[in-house]
Amino acid sequence: MNMRSAHRGMVVRVSLVAAVLIAGVAGPAPAADAKIVGQKVAGNLRQAVAFTFDARDRLWVVEKQVGSIYVQRLGSRHRRRFFKIPNVHGTGGQGLLGIALHPKFPAAPWIYAFATRDVGGNVVDQLVRIRSVNGKGRRMQILHSSDAGSLNMHSGGRIMFGPDKMLYVYIGDAHRATTAQRLRSPRGKILRMTPWGGVPDDNPIRGSRVFGYGSGTRSGWRSIPAPSASGRRTTGQSATTS
């Protein structure tokens, strides 16, 4: 089982290594025999708050404040910049906060990112889609945009594709928790959309991207798009949403 985490400007891949008892057939290892092993795969990054891996063993990692997206093959020290999102507003809990790859990447050459940006003097949280052309980012498209508020916090930013191949986007409450209760506001919500930004036919609210609401999403650093045993979706650094 592999788990990955970012800490203090470096990305570490963590493997759970367990001994297997062999007595004619393989059996489960005792918990006492398991240990966590960390392996550094990238360093010298500035606020690497989000990353993912592709099927070709490449790391995709963002820098929160400057808006850069980098690509690095595991086992290599060479890292190249794929794209720089313009006008990123990286103050406080805002900036370039999330990244995801299309489930069929690279056949479907789309990279998704969540960023707080200054657009014409207005600070907005945006979900963008970037096309990979010969290994470089091109043709940034905006799939979602909403006012980020004036407090520089709780923008959310976690994005991921679920097992249903739909895109889940965690929008923070901008430190205004009551907005989570208002269905017309995207703040404090989990949005579910198609890879091109459309509304899935089976969303719980017909014609709406809103998939979860009620308790006020903050940052959503970790999240589980599949329902738990209670039937709820969960997100880290936030409350459970219904």
N, C-alpha and C positions, 0 to 999 in steps of 0.2 A: 504494500500500500504506500503510495507516495503522497506527501503533503508538502505544500510550498509556502514560504513566508518571506516577507521583506522586513529588514530591520536595519536601521541606522545606515542607510545608503548602500546596502548590499542585498543581494537576493540569494537565499539559501534554499536548496532543495533538501527536504528532510525525508529520510526513508525509515520505515519501521521494519527492522530486521528481526525475524523470529526464527528460532530453531524449530525444526520439524522432526518429530519422533518417527522413526521408521521401524516397524515391527511387522514386516510382511506387507502392510499398507501404511500410507501416510496418515498421521493423526494431527490434531491441533496442538500447537505448542503451548506450554504453560505460560501464563502472563509474566511470571517472574523471569523468564528467559528472553523477553522482548527488550530491546533498547532502541533509543532514538539516536540516529547518526546524522549530523549536519554536514553538508557539502557546499562550499561557496561556489557559486556559478557566475557571479558578476559583482563588481565593486565600483567605487568612485562614482556613485550616482547621487543626485541631489533630490531628496524627498521622493523616493521611488515608492509611491503609495499604491500602485496597482500594476499587475503584470499577468501574463498568461503564457502558455506554451502552444506551439503548433505541432502538427503531425510529423514534421521534419526535424524535431528536436531543437527548435529555435525558441529562444526567450524573447518575448515582446514586453517591453517595460516602459513606463511613462515617468517623466519628471514633473511633479505637481506644479511648481511655481513657474517654470519657463515654458511648459507646454510641448516639450519634445517627446517623441515616440521613437524608441530605439529597438533594434533587432540584433540579437547575438546568438550565434550557434553555441549550444552547450559543448563545453570542452575547449572552446576557443576564447582568446582574450580580445579578439577583434569585435568591436561593436560599431554599428553604423546607424546614423539617424535616418529613419524612414520618413518622418514628416514632422513639421513643427506647426502646431495649431496657432494661428495668429491671435494676438490681443487677449491672451489668457490673463485672467484676474486671479492671482495666486495668493491672496491675503487670507490669513486665518484658515478656516475650514473649506476654502474654495480653491479652485484651480483645475488642473487636469487630474481627474479623480478616478476614472475608470476606463477599462479597455476590454474588448471582446473580439473574437474572430468569428466570421461566418462559419456555421457548422461544416460547410463543405469547402472551406478554405484549403488550398489555394484555387481549386476549380472555380469557386465563387470568390472572386478576389476582393472581398470587402473586409475592412477593419472598422470597428465601431469604437467611439470614444465619448466620454462624458466630460465636459469642461465648462467652467465658469469663465465667461468672456465679457470684455467691454465692447459693446456694439453701439456705436453712435452715442457714447456717453451714458448708456444704460448697461448695468451689470445684469447679465442673464445666464442661466444655466441651460446648456444645450447638449443634446445628443446629436453627434455628427457621424456620418459614414464616409470613409475615405477609400478610394479605389487604389489597389496596388497595380502599378504599371511598370513592368521591368524592374521590380524591386523597390520602387519609389512611390510615395504617396501622391495621389493626384485627385482632383475633382471632389473636394470636400463638399458634402451635401448636409444640410441641416434637417434632421428628422423630428426634432422637438426643441422648443425654446420656451422658457418661462422666467419671469422676474425672479432674481436671486435675493432680493431684499437688501437692506442696507447694513446688516449686522455682521457680514462676512463669516457666517457660520451655518452649519446644518444644511449644506447644499445636497447631501446625499452622494450620488455618484457611482454606486455599485451597479455594474451592468453584466449580464451573463445570458447565455442561451440555455434554456432548459432542455430536458429530454424530449420535449414536444417540438423542438426546433424553433420555438418562439423566443423573442428577445424580452428579457425582464429588466426594467430600469427602476432603480430606487431613487426617488426624488425626496430630498430632505424638506423639513418643514420651515426652513429659513428662520428658525428660532421663534416661529409663531405656531405653537402647537395646535391652536384651534382650527387652523387651515386643514388639518388632517381629517376633520369631520365634514368638510365642505366638498361635495362631489364635483362641483364645478371648478375647484382649484386643483391643480396638479401637485401642490405642495403636500408633503407628508404622505405620499402614495407609493405604491408599487404599480408601475405600468407594465402592461403586457402587449406586445405588438409583433407584427410580422417582420421579417428581415428588411423589408423596404418601408417600414413605418406605418403600415395599415393596421386596422382594427380586426383581430381575429373574430370569426363568426361565433366562436364558443366562449368569448369573454363573458364574465358574470353579469355585466351591465351592457345591454345591447347598444352598439354604436359608440362605446366608450373604451378607451385604452385602460381605464382604471381596473386593476385586478385585486388590489388589497388596500385597505384604508382603515382608519379608526384610532390608532394609538400614536401616530406621529413619528415617521422615520427620521433619523438624524443623519448618520453618516453611512450606515449600511456596509461596513467594511467586509463583513462576512454574511453570507445569506444562503438559504436553501430553497430553490424554486419548487421542489417537489413537496407535497403536503406531508406533515408529520403524522404520527399516530392519532393525534387529536384532530386532524383535518385542517390544521393551521399552517401557514407559511411563516418561516422565521427569518429574522435578519439580525446580525450582530450589531452592538452599540446602538440599540434601538429597542423598542418594545415589540412583542409579537403582534402581528397584524392579522385581521380576520379576512 
